[in-house]
Amino acid sequence: MSGTLKITLKRSIVGRPEKHRKTVRSLGLRKLNKTVILKDTPSVRGMVRKVSHLLEIEENSSD
């Protein structure tokens, strides 16, 4: 795993379980359609997998 992940919040966290809300916030996402670029690490992958139904993910590899 190398490179970066471009993560965008596409669905609202209103009415979601508290664990999902905390996970989305820890990824640095606060508002709808906000995008963050994070390093592709196992911990980030785990958080993304947990709330993947709320996100849009693009993989960017660094050559």
C-alpha positions, 0 to 999 in steps of 0.5 A, spaced: 500 500 500 502 506 497 500 512 495 494 516 497 486 516 497 482 521 495 476 521 500 469 525 499 463 525 504 457 523 499 452 521 504 450 525 511 452 522 518 445 525 521 441 519 524 447 514 523 450 510 529 455 514 533 461 510 531 460 511 524 460 519 526 466 519 530 469 515 524 467 520 519 470 525 523 476 522 524 477 522 517 477 529 517 470 530 514 466 535 516 461 537 511 457 534 505 462 533 499 468 535 502 474 532 500 480 530 503 487 526 501 490 521 506 496 517 506 494 510 504 495 506 510 492 500 513 488 504 519 485 509 514 483 503 509 479 500 516 476 506 517 474 507 510 471 500 510 467 501 516 463 507 513 464 506 505 457 506 504 457 514 506 464 515 502 466 516 495 473 513 494 479 514 489 486 511 489 492 515 487 498 511 486 505 515 487 510 512 482 
